[in-house]
Amino acid sequence: MEKRIGAAIVLVENKESVEELNLILSVHSSIILGRQGMPLRDKGISVINLIIEGTTEQISSLTGKIGRLEGVQVKSVLTRYR
């Protein structure tokens, strides 16, 4: 399978989903190259930026599970490389 590299932005509005989000990220840690989190306290949200590398199936598994969490949104952008 062809691998892709990209980024996923995770917007956390519901702090009660953080524990499950961290579990999902741990399970998929093999495709996460980097992670940066930033709380926006004045807005009551947190933003997590993930740099990811994997097959489209692996990345879809990660983003799909994140997207099903209550009060969490995720958007990703991927590109091919040689």
Jmol script that loads the backbone (N, CA, C; Angstrom):
load data "model"
ATOM      1  N   MET A   1       0.825  -1.186   0.000  1.00  0.00           N
ATOM      2  CA  MET A   1       0.000   0.000   0.000  1.00  0.00           C
ATOM      3  C   MET A   1       0.871   1.252   0.000  1.00  0.00           C
ATOM      4  N   GLU A   2       0.399   2.221  -0.720  1.00  0.00           N
ATOM      5  CA  GLU A   2       1.106   3.494  -0.794  1.00  0.00           C
ATOM      6  C   GLU A   2       0.860   4.321   0.469  1.00  0.00           C
ATOM      7  N   LYS A   3       1.930   4.865   1.009  1.00  0.00           N
ATOM      8  CA  LYS A   3       1.802   5.702   2.198  1.00  0.00           C
ATOM      9  C   LYS A   3       1.613   7.148   1.795  1.00  0.00           C
ATOM     10  N   ARG A   4       0.987   7.874   2.685  1.00  0.00           N
ATOM     11  CA  ARG A   4       0.765   9.305   2.511  1.00  0.00           C
ATOM     12  C   ARG A   4       1.251  10.021   3.755  1.00  0.00           C
ATOM     13  N   ILE A   5       1.536  11.288   3.579  1.00  0.00           N
ATOM     14  CA  ILE A   5       1.936  12.121   4.708  1.00  0.00           C
ATOM     15  C   ILE A   5       1.012  13.328   4.733  1.00  0.00           C
ATOM     16  N   GLY A   6       0.701  13.815   5.912  1.00  0.00           N
ATOM     17  CA  GLY A   6      -0.204  14.948   6.001  1.00  0.00           C
ATOM     18  C   GLY A   6      -0.361  15.449   7.419  1.00  0.00           C
ATOM     19  N   ALA A   7      -1.447  16.173   7.613  1.00  0.00           N
ATOM     20  CA  ALA A   7      -1.737  16.759   8.918  1.00  0.00           C
ATOM     21  C   ALA A   7      -3.207  16.563   9.238  1.00  0.00           C
ATOM     22  N   ALA A   8      -3.490  16.457  10.512  1.00  0.00           N
ATOM     23  CA  ALA A   8      -4.869  16.398  10.994  1.00  0.00           C
ATOM     24  C   ALA A   8      -4.999  17.429  12.108  1.00  0.00           C
ATOM     25  N   ILE A   9      -6.040  18.236  12.017  1.00  0.00           N
ATOM     26  CA  ILE A   9      -6.333  19.228  13.044  1.00  0.00           C
ATOM     27  C   ILE A   9      -7.525  18.724  13.841  1.00  0.00           C
ATOM     28  N   VAL A  10      -7.367  18.650  15.141  1.00  0.00           N
ATOM     29  CA  VAL A  10      -8.411  18.144  16.032  1.00  0.00           C
ATOM     30  C   VAL A  10      -8.869  19.308  16.916  1.00  0.00           C
ATOM     31  N   LEU A  11     -10.157  19.575  16.907  1.00  0.00           N
ATOM     32  CA  LEU A  11     -10.750  20.626  17.725  1.00  0.00           C
ATOM     33  C   LEU A  11     -11.565  19.968  18.828  1.00  0.00           C
ATOM     34  N   VAL A  12     -11.164  20.207  20.067  1.00  0.00           N
ATOM     35  CA  VAL A  12     -11.815  19.581  21.217  1.00  0.00           C
ATOM     36  C   VAL A  12     -12.668  20.631  21.931  1.00  0.00           C
ATOM     37  N   GLU A  13     -13.977  20.436  21.879  1.00  0.00           N
ATOM     38  CA  GLU A  13     -14.921  21.333  22.554  1.00  0.00           C
ATOM     39  C   GLU A  13     -15.454  20.711  23.842  1.00  0.00           C
ATOM     40  N   ASN A  14     -15.416  19.383  23.923  1.00  0.00           N
ATOM     41  CA  ASN A  14     -15.942  18.656  25.080  1.00  0.00           C
ATOM     42  C   ASN A  14     -14.784  17.994  25.825  1.00  0.00           C
ATOM     43  N   LYS A  15     -14.416  18.554  26.947  1.00  0.00           N
ATOM     44  CA  LYS A  15     -13.271  18.035  27.719  1.00  0.00           C
ATOM     45  C   LYS A  15     -13.497  16.616  28.240  1.00  0.00           C
ATOM     46  N   GLU A  16     -14.755  16.189  28.323  1.00  0.00           N
ATOM     47  CA  GLU A  16     -15.054  14.837  28.779  1.00  0.00           C
ATOM     48  C   GLU A  16     -14.598  13.774  27.774  1.00  0.00           C
ATOM     49  N   SER A  17     -14.314  14.166  26.537  1.00  0.00           N
ATOM     50  CA  SER A  17     -13.862  13.221  25.508  1.00  0.00           C
ATOM     51  C   SER A  17     -12.342  13.085  25.449  1.00  0.00           C
ATOM     52  N   VAL A  18     -11.628  13.851  26.265  1.00  0.00           N
ATOM     53  CA  VAL A  18     -10.162  13.877  26.181  1.00  0.00           C
ATOM     54  C   VAL A  18      -9.539  12.526  26.507  1.00  0.00           C
ATOM     55  N   GLU A  19     -10.030  11.840  27.522  1.00  0.00           N
ATOM     56  CA  GLU A  19      -9.456  10.544  27.897  1.00  0.00           C
ATOM     57  C   GLU A  19      -9.576   9.542  26.743  1.00  0.00           C
ATOM     58  N   GLU A  20     -10.732   9.469  26.131  1.00  0.00           N
ATOM     59  CA  GLU A  20     -10.930   8.552  25.008  1.00  0.00           C
ATOM     60  C   GLU A  20     -10.118   8.995  23.796  1.00  0.00           C
ATOM     61  N   LEU A  21      -9.998  10.300  23.574  1.00  0.00           N
ATOM     62  CA  LEU A  21      -9.175  10.820  22.482  1.00  0.00           C
ATOM     63  C   LEU A  21      -7.721  10.390  22.670  1.00  0.00           C
ATOM     64  N   ASN A  22      -7.195  10.546  23.872  1.00  0.00           N
ATOM     65  CA  ASN A  22      -5.809  10.147  24.133  1.00  0.00           C
ATOM     66  C   ASN A  22      -5.602   8.647  23.940  1.00  0.00           C
ATOM     67  N   LEU A  23      -6.589   7.844  24.270  1.00  0.00           N
ATOM     68  CA  LEU A  23      -6.501   6.404  24.043  1.00  0.00           C
ATOM     69  C   LEU A  23      -6.430   6.106  22.541  1.00  0.00           C
ATOM     70  N   ILE A  24      -7.267   6.769  21.754  1.00  0.00           N
ATOM     71  CA  ILE A  24      -7.247   6.582  20.298  1.00  0.00           C
ATOM     72  C   ILE A  24      -5.894   6.986  19.725  1.00  0.00           C
ATOM     73  N   LEU A  25      -5.364   8.117  20.179  1.00  0.00           N
ATOM     74  CA  LEU A  25      -4.052   8.567  19.696  1.00  0.00           C
ATOM     75  C   LEU A  25      -2.951   7.578  20.076  1.00  0.00           C
ATOM     76  N   SER A  26      -3.039   6.998  21.263  1.00  0.00           N
ATOM     77  CA  SER A  26      -2.041   6.006  21.690  1.00  0.00           C
ATOM     78  C   SER A  26      -2.098   4.754  20.829  1.00  0.00           C
ATOM     79  N   VAL A  27      -3.300   4.292  20.530  1.00  0.00           N
ATOM     80  CA  VAL A  27      -3.467   3.087  19.703  1.00  0.00           C
ATOM     81  C   VAL A  27      -2.894   3.313  18.304  1.00  0.00           C
ATOM     82  N   HIS A  28      -3.000   4.539  17.788  1.00  0.00           N
ATOM     83  CA  HIS A  28      -2.537   4.859  16.435  1.00  0.00           C
ATOM     84  C   HIS A  28      -1.177   5.571  16.440  1.00  0.00           C
ATOM     85  N   SER A  29      -0.440   5.456  17.517  1.00  0.00           N
ATOM     86  CA  SER A  29       0.826   6.194  17.648  1.00  0.00           C
ATOM     87  C   SER A  29       1.854   5.834  16.571  1.00  0.00           C
ATOM     88  N   SER A  30       1.728   4.672  15.956  1.00  0.00           N
ATOM     89  CA  SER A  30       2.697   4.272  14.930  1.00  0.00           C
ATOM     90  C   SER A  30       2.617   5.139  13.683  1.00  0.00           C
ATOM     91  N   ILE A  31       1.513   5.844  13.461  1.00  0.00           N
ATOM     92  CA  ILE A  31       1.402   6.703  12.275  1.00  0.00           C
ATOM     93  C   ILE A  31       1.493   8.187  12.629  1.00  0.00           C
ATOM     94  N   ILE A  32       1.653   8.506  13.905  1.00  0.00           N
ATOM     95  CA  ILE A  32       1.753   9.899  14.336  1.00  0.00           C
ATOM     96  C   ILE A  32       3.226  10.270  14.470  1.00  0.00           C
ATOM     97  N   LEU A  33       3.672  11.197  13.614  1.00  0.00           N
ATOM     98  CA  LEU A  33       5.064  11.637  13.648  1.00  0.00           C
ATOM     99  C   LEU A  33       5.280  12.765  14.653  1.00  0.00           C
ATOM    100  N   GLY A  34       4.257  13.594  14.828  1.00  0.00           N
ATOM    101  CA  GLY A  34       4.366  14.716  15.753  1.00  0.00           C
ATOM    102  C   GLY A  34       2.999  15.155  16.230  1.00  0.00           C
ATOM    103  N   ARG A  35       2.994  15.778  17.399  1.00  0.00           N
ATOM    104  CA  ARG A  35       1.737  16.220  17.998  1.00  0.00           C
ATOM    105  C   ARG A  35       1.998  17.515  18.752  1.00  0.00           C
ATOM    106  N   GLN A  36       1.123  18.499  18.508  1.00  0.00           N
ATOM    107  CA  GLN A  36       1.229  19.773  19.208  1.00  0.00           C
ATOM    108  C   GLN A  36      -0.167  20.157  19.685  1.00  0.00           C
ATOM    109  N   GLY A  37      -0.289  20.463  20.940  1.00  0.00           N
ATOM    110  CA  GLY A  37      -1.583  20.860  21.486  1.00  0.00           C
ATOM    111  C   GLY A  37      -1.555  22.274  22.008  1.00  0.00           C
ATOM    112  N   MET A  38      -2.685  22.951  21.857  1.00  0.00           N
ATOM    113  CA  MET A  38      -2.776  24.319  22.331  1.00  0.00           C
ATOM    114  C   MET A  38      -4.164  24.576  22.913  1.00  0.00           C
ATOM    115  N   PRO A  39      -4.243  24.864  24.217  1.00  0.00           N
ATOM    116  CA  PRO A  39      -5.538  25.223  24.790  1.00  0.00           C
ATOM    117  C   PRO A  39      -5.859  26.681  24.464  1.00  0.00           C
ATOM    118  N   LEU A  40      -7.064  26.923  24.036  1.00  0.00           N
ATOM    119  CA  LEU A  40      -7.540  28.290  23.810  1.00  0.00           C
ATOM    120  C   LEU A  40      -8.556  28.573  24.925  1.00  0.00           C
ATOM    121  N   ARG A  41      -8.033  28.871  26.093  1.00  0.00           N
ATOM    122  CA  ARG A  41      -8.851  28.973  27.298  1.00  0.00           C
ATOM    123  C   ARG A  41      -9.957  30.010  27.179  1.00  0.00           C
ATOM    124  N   ASP A  42      -9.674  31.128  26.526  1.00  0.00           N
ATOM    125  CA  ASP A  42     -10.694  32.169  26.398  1.00  0.00           C
ATOM    126  C   ASP A  42     -11.872  31.728  25.534  1.00  0.00           C
ATOM    127  N   LYS A  43     -11.659  30.717  24.692  1.00  0.00           N
ATOM    128  CA  LYS A  43     -12.723  30.185  23.837  1.00  0.00           C
ATOM    129  C   LYS A  43     -13.306  28.878  24.384  1.00  0.00           C
ATOM    130  N   GLY A  44     -12.644  28.301  25.391  1.00  0.00           N
ATOM    131  CA  GLY A  44     -13.117  27.056  25.987  1.00  0.00           C
ATOM    132  C   GLY A  44     -12.896  25.838  25.116  1.00  0.00           C
ATOM    133  N   ILE A  45     -11.879  25.891  24.245  1.00  0.00           N
ATOM    134  CA  ILE A  45     -11.577  24.768  23.348  1.00  0.00           C
ATOM    135  C   ILE A  45     -10.078  24.493  23.364  1.00  0.00           C
ATOM    136  N   SER A  46      -9.715  23.351  22.805  1.00  0.00           N
ATOM    137  CA  SER A  46      -8.307  23.008  22.605  1.00  0.00           C
ATOM    138  C   SER A  46      -8.123  22.558  21.161  1.00  0.00           C
ATOM    139  N   VAL A  47      -6.949  22.841  20.614  1.00  0.00           N
ATOM    140  CA  VAL A  47      -6.617  22.446  19.252  1.00  0.00           C
ATOM    141  C   VAL A  47      -5.388  21.554  19.315  1.00  0.00           C
ATOM    142  N   ILE A  48      -5.460  20.415  18.616  1.00  0.00           N
ATOM    143  CA  ILE A  48      -4.324  19.507  18.522  1.00  0.00           C
ATOM    144  C   ILE A  48      -3.973  19.357  17.052  1.00  0.00           C
ATOM    145  N   ASN A  49      -2.708  19.569  16.735  1.00  0.00           N
ATOM    146  CA  ASN A  49      -2.206  19.400  15.381  1.00  0.00           C
ATOM    147  C   ASN A  49      -1.391  18.108  15.334  1.00  0.00           C
ATOM    148  N   LEU A  50      -1.761  17.199  14.435  1.00  0.00           N
ATOM    149  CA  LEU A  50      -1.041  15.936  14.278  1.00  0.00           C
ATOM    150  C   LEU A  50      -0.363  15.900  12.915  1.00  0.00           C
ATOM    151  N   ILE A  51       0.911  15.521  12.882  1.00  0.00           N
ATOM    152  CA  ILE A  51       1.588  15.218  11.632  1.00  0.00           C
ATOM    153  C   ILE A  51       1.545  13.698  11.519  1.00  0.00           C
ATOM    154  N   ILE A  52       0.990  13.194  10.403  1.00  0.00           N
ATOM    155  CA  ILE A  52       0.733  11.762  10.274  1.00  0.00           C
ATOM    156  C   ILE A  52       1.337  11.209   8.992  1.00  0.00           C
ATOM    157  N   GLU A  53       1.708   9.927   9.046  1.00  0.00           N
ATOM    158  CA  GLU A  53       2.222   9.213   7.880  1.00  0.00           C
ATOM    159  C   GLU A  53       1.713   7.777   7.953  1.00  0.00           C
ATOM    160  N   GLY A  54       1.024   7.360   6.902  1.00  0.00           N
ATOM    161  CA  GLY A  54       0.500   6.000   6.869  1.00  0.00           C
ATOM    162  C   GLY A  54      -0.315   5.769   5.617  1.00  0.00           C
ATOM    163  N   THR A  55      -0.892   4.594   5.504  1.00  0.00           N
ATOM    164  CA  THR A  55      -1.771   4.303   4.379  1.00  0.00           C
ATOM    165  C   THR A  55      -3.085   5.055   4.578  1.00  0.00           C
ATOM    166  N   THR A  56      -3.843   5.193   3.516  1.00  0.00           N
ATOM    167  CA  THR A  56      -5.123   5.886   3.645  1.00  0.00           C
ATOM    168  C   THR A  56      -6.042   5.139   4.604  1.00  0.00           C
ATOM    169  N   GLU A  57      -5.935   3.819   4.663  1.00  0.00           N
ATOM    170  CA  GLU A  57      -6.754   3.034   5.582  1.00  0.00           C
ATOM    171  C   GLU A  57      -6.382   3.325   7.035  1.00  0.00           C
ATOM    172  N   GLN A  58      -5.092   3.398   7.323  1.00  0.00           N
ATOM    173  CA  GLN A  58      -4.642   3.689   8.686  1.00  0.00           C
ATOM    174  C   GLN A  58      -5.080   5.085   9.124  1.00  0.00           C
ATOM    175  N   ILE A  59      -4.918   6.046   8.234  1.00  0.00           N
ATOM    176  CA  ILE A  59      -5.270   7.428   8.556  1.00  0.00           C
ATOM    177  C   ILE A  59      -6.782   7.575   8.701  1.00  0.00           C
ATOM    178  N   SER A  60      -7.535   6.915   7.831  1.00  0.00           N
ATOM    179  CA  SER A  60      -9.001   6.949   7.926  1.00  0.00           C
ATOM    180  C   SER A  60      -9.490   6.314   9.216  1.00  0.00           C
ATOM    181  N   SER A  61      -8.818   5.260   9.658  1.00  0.00           N
ATOM    182  CA  SER A  61      -9.181   4.618  10.924  1.00  0.00           C
ATOM    183  C   SER A  61      -9.003   5.606  12.077  1.00  0.00           C
ATOM    184  N   LEU A  62      -7.877   6.293  12.096  1.00  0.00           N
ATOM    185  CA  LEU A  62      -7.600   7.276  13.144  1.00  0.00           C
ATOM    186  C   LEU A  62      -8.617   8.411  13.118  1.00  0.00           C
ATOM    187  N   THR A  63      -8.774   9.058  11.979  1.00  0.00           N
ATOM    188  CA  THR A  63      -9.656  10.226  11.908  1.00  0.00           C
ATOM    189  C   THR A  63     -11.127   9.842  12.079  1.00  0.00           C
ATOM    190  N   GLY A  64     -11.497   8.654  11.617  1.00  0.00           N
ATOM    191  CA  GLY A  64     -12.879   8.202  11.791  1.00  0.00           C
ATOM    192  C   GLY A  64     -13.240   8.011  13.251  1.00  0.00           C
ATOM    193  N   LYS A  65     -12.335   7.397  14.009  1.00  0.00           N
ATOM    194  CA  LYS A  65     -12.584   7.188  15.438  1.00  0.00           C
ATOM    195  C   LYS A  65     -12.626   8.508  16.195  1.00  0.00           C
ATOM    196  N   ILE A  66     -11.740   9.424  15.831  1.00  0.00           N
ATOM    197  CA  ILE A  66     -11.738  10.735  16.479  1.00  0.00           C
ATOM    198  C   ILE A  66     -13.037  11.479  16.162  1.00  0.00           C
ATOM    199  N   GLY A  67     -13.456  11.425  14.919  1.00  0.00           N
ATOM    200  CA  GLY A  67     -14.646  12.145  14.488  1.00  0.00           C
ATOM    201  C   GLY A  67     -15.933  11.664  15.130  1.00  0.00           C
ATOM    202  N   ARG A  68     -15.938  10.442  15.653  1.00  0.00           N
ATOM    203  CA  ARG A  68     -17.128   9.913  16.317  1.00  0.00           C
ATOM    204  C   ARG A  68     -17.225  10.311  17.791  1.00  0.00           C
ATOM    205  N   LEU A  69     -16.198  10.958  18.311  1.00  0.00           N
ATOM    206  CA  LEU A  69     -16.229  11.391  19.709  1.00  0.00           C
ATOM    207  C   LEU A  69     -17.155  12.593  19.865  1.00  0.00           C
ATOM    208  N   GLU A  70     -17.875  12.619  20.974  1.00  0.00           N
ATOM    209  CA  GLU A  70     -18.794  13.721  21.277  1.00  0.00           C
ATOM    210  C   GLU A  70     -18.008  15.005  21.524  1.00  0.00           C
ATOM    211  N   GLY A  71     -18.341  16.072  20.792  1.00  0.00           N
ATOM    212  CA  GLY A  71     -17.712  17.367  21.003  1.00  0.00           C
ATOM    213  C   GLY A  71     -16.305  17.476  20.465  1.00  0.00           C
ATOM    214  N   VAL A  72     -15.941  16.619  19.486  1.00  0.00           N
ATOM    215  CA  VAL A  72     -14.616  16.648  18.882  1.00  0.00           C
ATOM    216  C   VAL A  72     -14.783  16.666  17.367  1.00  0.00           C
ATOM    217  N   GLN A  73     -14.041  17.560  16.713  1.00  0.00           N
ATOM    218  CA  GLN A  73     -14.046  17.631  15.257  1.00  0.00           C
ATOM    219  C   GLN A  73     -12.637  17.346  14.756  1.00  0.00           C
ATOM    220  N   VAL A  74     -12.534  16.785  13.554  1.00  0.00           N
ATOM    221  CA  VAL A  74     -11.225  16.520  12.961  1.00  0.00           C
ATOM    222  C   VAL A  74     -11.291  16.766  11.457  1.00  0.00           C
ATOM    223  N   LYS A  75     -10.243  17.374  10.932  1.00  0.00           N
ATOM    224  CA  LYS A  75     -10.089  17.586   9.495  1.00  0.00           C
ATOM    225  C   LYS A  75      -8.655  17.207   9.144  1.00  0.00           C
ATOM    226  N   SER A  76      -8.485  16.554   8.000  1.00  0.00           N
ATOM    227  CA  SER A  76      -7.132  16.150   7.604  1.00  0.00           C
ATOM    228  C   SER A  76      -6.868  16.511   6.154  1.00  0.00           C
ATOM    229  N   VAL A  77      -5.601  16.650   5.854  1.00  0.00           N
ATOM    230  CA  VAL A  77      -5.137  16.882   4.489  1.00  0.00           C
ATOM    231  C   VAL A  77      -3.942  15.961   4.275  1.00  0.00           C
ATOM    232  N   LEU A  78      -3.943  15.262   3.140  1.00  0.00           N
ATOM    233  CA  LEU A  78      -2.900  14.273   2.859  1.00  0.00           C
ATOM    234  C   LEU A  78      -2.284  14.528   1.499  1.00  0.00           C
ATOM    235  N   THR A  79      -1.058  14.086   1.345  1.00  0.00           N
ATOM    236  CA  THR A  79      -0.375  14.176   0.070  1.00  0.00           C
ATOM    237  C   THR A  79       0.464  12.935  -0.154  1.00  0.00           C
ATOM    238  N   ARG A  80       0.739  12.645  -1.409  1.00  0.00           N
ATOM    239  CA  ARG A  80       1.604  11.508  -1.745  1.00  0.00           C
ATOM    240  C   ARG A  80       3.051  11.955  -1.790  1.00  0.00           C
ATOM    241  N   TYR A  81       3.939  11.036  -1.615  1.00  0.00           N
ATOM    242  CA  TYR A  81       5.359  11.322  -1.769  1.00  0.00           C
ATOM    243  C   TYR A  81       6.063  10.056  -2.236  1.00  0.00           C
ATOM    244  N   ARG A  82       7.269  10.196  -2.663  1.00  0.00           N
ATOM    245  CA  ARG A  82       8.025   9.037  -3.163  1.00  0.00           C
ATOM    246  C   ARG A  82       8.928   8.477  -2.118  1.00  0.00           C
TER     247      ARG A  82
END
end "model"
wireframe off; spacefill off
backbone 0.3
color backbone group
